[in-house]
Amino acid sequence: MAMPRVLVTRRWPEDVERVLAARFDTTLNENDRPLTEAEFVSVMKGYDAVLPTVSDRLPSGLFDQPGLRTKVLGNFGVGFNHIDVAAAKSAGIVVTNTPGVLTDCTADLALTLMLMAARRAGEGERQLRSGEWKGWCPTHMLGSQLSGKVLGIIGMGRIGKATARRAHFGFGMKIVFFNRSDVDDDETRAMKAQQMKSIDKVMAASDFVSLHCPGGAGNRHLVDARRLALMKPGAYVINTARGDVVDTPALVEALTSRSIAGAGLDVYEGEPAIPAGLADIENVVLLPHLGSATSETRTAMGMKVVENITAFFDGLDPPDRIA
């Protein structure tokens, strides 16, 4: 029996590519160039499995094409709002993702952004590299400390809890949060975390707001001008979730007018393009989607995909099936 044909849309860690090549008839993207929609149509007519990443776009029209051979999409990433999952399901295509393995590294990065934004680390490095630093003085580049402040979490899932745990036990921060369902477990009780009834209440109560909710239509521009206006003048927005959760023009206005103190962003609406205005603002830290960017995590993500598509082709239900 012929091995299933598998197409990997971007370069993955070498260890994972070797495993894929050993188990399947695997085609790698040697030049690491994102595929166009037309190329996606072609590969989905020629491969049994396609392994996309968040840099790919798989809209509904892609799944209306005649003669599709692909039966499973093994998504490299926990987020999947770049795939029209409902359309894939209607076309009889299984979709999987990679939850769990990127919790700690994403929480680490959320704390990195909090510290960088609060202590103005990006501004300081730019000043130093440009030769503009004039030496130490008592009022130079004053920021804010994390210790003792209030951290608001929007989305108290695995990553939200991991971020809250680091902030509470590491910096003594008070934790408040919003989650669509009730969260009452040993971990949140140990942090004395307070669940609030609305996002608005979290925005108003917090010195830092860290976003850990899914992207997509239901949460698009969840943080908009109205909610930004609820925040304290000295507060910060941190986004390691999805770019479309934040109304970027509204955030640019809030940062420019200093109605909030700053922001730390790792994700962007329409990335890799950076929304207009952001790069010109000093009180925002901008990182290039590094949330899962450790060698350990990216390898673990790839092996999750291998596990999922191996199960599928063995006639089993993939452990991380989302559709």
N, C-alpha and C positions, 0 to 999 in steps of 0.2 A: 504494500500500500504506500502511495506517494506521501511524503511529508507535506503538511500544510504549508502554503506559501504565505510568508509574513513580511510586511513592509514596515520598517522603522522610519518615522518621518524626520527625526533629527538624530544627531550623534548622542549616544548614551555612554555611560561609563564602560570602559573596555571589558571589565569582568562580566557585565551583563550581556554585552554584545556577543561575547564568546559562548555563553550559555545558550542564547537564542540561536546562534549559528549551529550549535551542536544538536539542538532539539528540532529545529524547523528549517525549511528551505527559506532562508532569511536574506532579504535585501536591505542593505544599510544605506543611509543618505550620506555618502562619502564627503560631499562638499558642505553639509550642514545648512543647506539653504531651505527656508520654509517653502512648502509646496503651495502652488496656486490652486484655486478652486478647480480649474480645468484639469490640473494634474491629479487632484484628489479623485475626480470622476474616473480618470484613467486607471489609477491604482486600485480603486474599489471595484473595478471590473476585472482586475487581474490577480487580486490577492485574496486569500481566505481570511486573513486578519490584517488590520491596519492598527499601528500603535502610535497614536497622536500625542501631542503635548499641548500645554496652554498657549503655545505660540501658533497653533493651528486654528482655523475656523471651519467648522462643519455645520453649515446652515441647513435649513429644511430642504431647500431645493436640491441639495446634493443627494438626498435619499429618494428623490422622485425619479432619478435616472433609471432607464431600463437596463437590464442585464447586469445588475450588481452581483459580484461574486462574494464580497466580504460578508462574513457572518458574525464577526466579533470585533469590537473596537476596544483595545486594551489601553486605556488612557493613562499616561504617565503624569500623575498628579491627583490630588484629592479633589480639586475643583473641576467642574465639568460644564460650566455655563458657556463654554466655547463650542459645545456640541448641542445640537437640537436633539435632546434625548428622546422626546416624544416621537419625532419623525423617524429616528433610528429604530425605535421599538416598532412603529407601524410598518417599517420595511423589513421587520424580522431580524434585526441586527442587535445582538447583545452588547451592552456597554458596561465596562468595569472601571474602577478607579483604584487609588492607592492610599486608603486612610490609615491613620495610626502611626505610620513610620516617620512623619515629619512634624510631630507634635512638639518635641523638645527644641528642635532647631528653629522653628518658627517663633516659639515663645522667647527663645534667646534673642532673636532679632527684634521682637517687639520691645524688649527691655533695652536693647542697643539703641533703637530709635528714640525711646523715651529719654535715655541719658544724653544722647547726642543733641536732641532738641532742647532739653532743659538746660544743659550746660554749654550750649552754643558751640559745640565741638566742630561742626562743619564750618561755621563762620571763622572760628579761631584758626583752623588749619589753612583756610583760604587766605587769611590775613598773613599768616606766617610764610606761606609759600610765595606770596606776592612781594615779600620784603617790606610790608607796611607796618609790621609790629615795631613799636617804639620802646618796648620794655614794660616791666611790671609797674602797675600803679593800683591804688586801692579801689578805684572805680572802673577798672578796665573790664569790659565784656561780662558784666554781671548776669548770671542766669538764675535758675531756680533749683532747689534740691528736691529729690524724690522722697526722702525720709519723712515720714509722718503725713504725707499728702494722701488725698483720696484718689484712688484709681477706679474708674468706671469701665466695666467690661460689657460690651454689647455682643452677646452670644457666648453663653457659658458652657461650651462644649469642651472637648479635650484640650484644644489649644488655649481657649479662654481660661480654663482652670489652671493650666500650666503657667500661663502668664501671671495670673493672680497669685499663684503660689510663690513664684519668684519675687514678686513685688511685696507681698505681705511678709514672708519670712526673711527675705533678704534686705528689705528697706523699711519694714515696719509700716507699710502703706495700709490704709483702711480700704477694704474692697466693697464696692457696691456693683450691682449688675442687673442687666435685663436679659431675660431668656423667655422664649415663647411658652415653654412649659415650666412647671415648677421644678426647682433644683434644691433638694434637701438631702444631703449625704454627709458622710463623715468628713470628707475633704473640705466642703464649703463651711461646715460647722466649725472645723478646726481653725479656719481663717476668720471666723466670725463674719463671713461675707453676708451682706444684706441684699436680698432680692427686691428690686423695686418694680412697681406696677407698670411703668412705661419707660420708653427710651427718653422721653422728655425729662423725666425726673432724674435719670442717670446723667444726662447732659448737664443739667443745672447744678447737680451736687458735686461733680467731679473736678479735680484739678488736672487729671489726665483721662482721656477717653480712648480706649483701645478697642478696635473693631475686629471681631472674630466671627462674623456671620457670613453665610453664603452670598454669592453674587446672584445676578439674574434679575428677571423682571420684578419679582416680589420685593427685592431689596434695593432696586435701582434708586440712587440718590436718597437713600435712607437718611443720610446726614446732608441736609439741605440748608438753605439760608435761614429758614425759621429755626431749625434746631441749633445751628451755629450761634444764633443770636441768644439762645438760652444759656450759653456757656459763660463761665467767669472770664473776666478780661485777662487773667493770668493763666488760663487753661491751654492745654495742648490736645491735638487730635493725632492719634497714631493709627495707621492703616496697614496691616499685613494681610488683609482678607482678600478683597477684590476691588479693583479700581472703580467699578461702577457703583459701589456702595456710597461713594462721596460725590456730591455735586461739585465738581472741580471749580467752575467759575465762581460759585458761592464761597468756596474755601479760599480762592485767590483774593477775593474781596475782603474776607474776614482777616486774612493775614496782612494784606496791604494796609488796611485801615487800623490794624492792631486791635481789633475788637476781641481777638484771642491772641495769646502770646506766641504760639508757634504750632508746627506740625511736623510729623515724621512719616514719610510715605515710602512704601516698598512696591506698591502696585498702582497702576494707572489705567484709566479708561482709554481704550484704543492703543495700548502699548504695542510696539516699542516707542511710538510717538509720545512725547511728553506734552500734556495739555498746555495751551498758550498761557504764558504768564508765570508759571511755576518756577522756571529756571532763573527768573530775574529777581526772585524774592529771597532775601537773606534769612528770614526766620522760618525756613522750612528745610528739613533734611530730606534729600532725595537719594534713594538707593535703587539699583537696577534689578528688582525682583529677585532678591537674594534669600528669601524666606527659607527655602529648602536647600540652599547651596552649601552643603557640606558633602565631602566625598562619601562619608558613611551613609548619609540620608539618601543621596541620589542613587547610590548602589542599592539600598534597601527598597527604594521606590521601583527601580527596574526589576528587581527580583519579585516584587509583588505582582507586576505585570506578567512576568514569566509564569508565576503560580496560577494566575487567573486564566491565561489563555491555554496553559497546559491542561487545567481542569476542563475547560470548555471542549478541547479537542479529544479529551478522554471520555467525553459523554457525561461529565459531571457538572453540577451547578457551580460556577465560579464563586469563590468565597467573597469577593468584593463586587458582586453584580449590583448595578444601579438601575438597569433596565433590561 
